[in-house]
Amino acid sequence: MCRSIKTLRPPALPEEATEEDIRAAALQFVRKVSGFRAPAAHNREVFDRAVDEVAEATARLLDGLEIRGGARAS
């Protein structure tokens, strides 16, 4: 896994993850999986779509997580 992706849920992140935090993690994940830091022009659309989809899935995950004691992560 990408070592530069940080945990985005409490208590690892003291406050709620921002959209920017989520997008940065999604970008790092797609970079790692694709093997490209920046895709060529002919791959840009699929690369950007993957980042969007991973960010959306991450936001849903964080929204649905329950932390011990019943507190929600977001």
Secondary structure, 3 states (H helix, E strand, C coil): CCCCCCCCCCCCCCCCCCHHHHHHHHHHHHHHHHCCCCCCHHHHHHHHHHHHHHHHHHHHHHHHCEECCCEECC
